[in-house]
Amino acid sequence: MQVSAAAPLREHEKPMSWARAVVIAVGFFFLVAMLAAQVPAYMYTVSTLSTLARLEQGLLAMGLLGVGFGLIAFEIAFLYDPRPLIPWPLFFLLGGGIAVVGAFILYQVAVGLGATGIFGQGWYEFLPGALTHGGPWPSGTPYLFNPGWFQIGSIDLVAVGEIALLIGLGMLVIAFLNPFILRGALLAGPWRDLMVRFSLGLSFVLIAFYLTVFTFVPTFFQAPGDNRHGMAGNIMLFIALGLALFALILWLLPVMVTNRQRFMPAMYLHGVVGLLGMIGVPLLILWVLVYPIINLIHSVDPNQIWVQCAVKTDVPASCTFTQFTGYLICAIVYTTLFGFLVLGLYFWSTRRDTIVLAGTIGIVYLSLAVAVIHVDDPVALPLVLIVATSLIILAFAWTWATQREFSTTVAAPLGCVGQWLVLGTLMLFFLTGFALFSIPTFFETEAIALFYSPGAHLLHDGFWALLLMGGLGLFQLTLLIRRQPMSDLRKFAMWCLLIALALQMVGAIQGINHNPLTGGWDAMEGSSAIFLTGIIFEAVGLVVALYGAWRAGSTPWMIAIVAVVLICAAFGIVIYNLPTAFPELIVMAFITAMAGAFAYVAAGPDEPAELAQPVGGSETEESSFVVTR
């Protein structure tokens, strides 16, 4: 009698927790928003501007970035096979050389054309560049090669240098990690997790610190005597970007090596065939041919339906595409990208890891593309780096969620409260992303409702919405992940804290024009009374949370609650005594003081005798929300 082995349960057949489904849905939402909305809108805008310099810069930057991603995919495919086909030191040297070239370009542009550095006279940012103090740079003519090729501003050297630096460092790091990962030194153990968490956490702290300081003191990072952002702040944000990329690479490479059959063909497909062959090279070809195509169309289009030229004697330098042509370009880009999204959804159930890797590469590629196509604006550059780093952190969370389970997968009803948690978490993350993209103001986009202007006493709606919606979203996601019973004590503390948060926000929105601490009760306004009521609820919530941690015998949670309160109290005292008033930061100190208590309410322990029934039903303690087929 022959006994046949049972077929293994494939990934797409396994039940999925609702927490995991929420994170995956958030990642898909942002990926769709970038591919189906931002990229087509960007291509329409740059193709219909009064000059095609932006289009040329974007095509070159995204093309070079696609080629760079193809080189990295080629490196991974050749180095992380069971037997590396090419020695890793060769890729290490190649990546180091590319990084040195990128750093050299950035240094020369930083020196400037009118100054002299270590390597002689500096460079102008654009090639060819129209200078105000002389003729075009460097050849004295407003074009390269001949009047039909590469007009003013066709090449942004800062973008080229940044791409070379990023790609070179990526190749260098991937080659350096190769012997450690293949030997299994980084496949398991606490060191890998520690390095990933440290890199990702430090990246988040750096961008949060910069954004907070820049919001209230925008001159803090400016160079002396210059109204632009200082180089030190931009370098700090670039380090944050590099740390986020390093954390993603360090976590993902061992996963790919462990599952070579599922990931390595997909890496070659998406990186070499996709980004290099289908995106990078075609974009570079378009970059080369844009002005000759413009010249050719103009010669057969006397009515200027497809191409319009401002100066009849200056063709193709003064020409651009019409809005009619821009709509066609937008439709072509949208249709192509939308087709890829539909294919991804179709193959999600059968080729999940292939689609996961495609989404990860797509998010990282688009985040870096956002950075390199806006580097010519010194005002927007820091916010560009912040957005790019945030998207890479999102890519890490999304990829991690597709490979790890947040909680147990015992099938159980979602329950009423669970349904509200899923819906509310998705809405909060949507508002968080909306607030994040409302902070920067690029030439092709602007905020719709959540405005952001740095400096004291200006519009900070996007900043506050980002903090509030993101914090509440993480709070609800934690409840969804843990799926553990919550005692009445923790429920009471949670509602006290939420009511305190709502009242303090209402009081802050109404505005506190007089200081009751100096003016006494006569200075008390309606907004002050509302805010004071919120403080009372906050104090009650903090005391109840601290008491709950003490009842559960959890000293670390008690220390965490008290430490957060003391740190925020010290911060508020310092802000209150500054010569310049920052009432928003005082409100921030009060609200942030509840962070430790909120964390305990969401993830802290209870005394076993006080445990209530699970959220949304009467299941056993081991049950969990799951998505079932």
Sequence and secondary structure as in RCSB ss.txt:
>XXXX:A:sequence
MQVSAAAPLREHEKPMSWARAVVIAVGFFFLVAMLAAQVPAYMYTVSTLSTLARLEQGLLAMGLLGVGFGLIAFE
IAFLYDPRPLIPWPLFFLLGGGIAVVGAFILYQVAVGLGATGIFGQGWYEFLPGALTHGGPWPSGTPYLFNPGWF
QIGSIDLVAVGEIALLIGLGMLVIAFLNPFILRGALLAGPWRDLMVRFSLGLSFVLIAFYLTVFTFVPTFFQAPG
DNRHGMAGNIMLFIALGLALFALILWLLPVMVTNRQRFMPAMYLHGVVGLLGMIGVPLLILWVLVYPIINLIHSV
DPNQIWVQCAVKTDVPASCTFTQFTGYLICAIVYTTLFGFLVLGLYFWSTRRDTIVLAGTIGIVYLSLAVAVIHV
DDPVALPLVLIVATSLIILAFAWTWATQREFSTTVAAPLGCVGQWLVLGTLMLFFLTGFALFSIPTFFETEAIAL
FYSPGAHLLHDGFWALLLMGGLGLFQLTLLIRRQPMSDLRKFAMWCLLIALALQMVGAIQGINHNPLTGGWDAME
GSSAIFLTGIIFEAVGLVVALYGAWRAGSTPWMIAIVAVVLICAAFGIVIYNLPTAFPELIVMAFITAMAGAFAY
VAAGPDEPAELAQPVGGSETEESSFVVTR
>XXXX:A:secstr
          GGGS EEHHHHHHHHHHHHHHHHIIIIIHHHHHHHHHSSSSSHHHHHHHHHHHHHHHHHHHHHHH
HHHHSSSS SS HHHHHHHHHHHHHHHHHHHHHHHH TTSEETTEE   SEESB  TTSSSBTTSSSBSSSTTS 
BTT EEHHHHHHHHHHHHHHHHHHHHHHHHHHTTTTTSSHHHHHHHHHHHHHHHHHHHHHHHHHHH GGGGB TT
 SSB HHHHHHHHHHHHHHHHHHHHHHHHHHHHTHHHHHHHHIIIIIIIIIIIIIHHHHHHHHHHHHHHHHHHHT
 TT SSEEES TTSTTTTEEE HHHHHHHHHHHHHHHHHHHHHHHHTTTTSHHHHHHHHHHHHHHHHHHHHHTST
T TTTHHHHHHHHHHHHHHHHHHHHHHHS SS        HHHHHHHHHHHHHHHHHHHHHHHS   SS   SS 
    STTS  HHHHHHHHHHHHHHHHHHHHHH     HHHHHHHHHHHHHHHHHHHHHHH   S HHHHGGGG  
HHHHHHHHHHHHHHHHHHHHHHHHHHTT HHHHHHHHHHHHHHHHHHHHHHTSSS  HHHHHHHHHHTTHHHHHH
HHH    GGG    TTS   TT   EE  
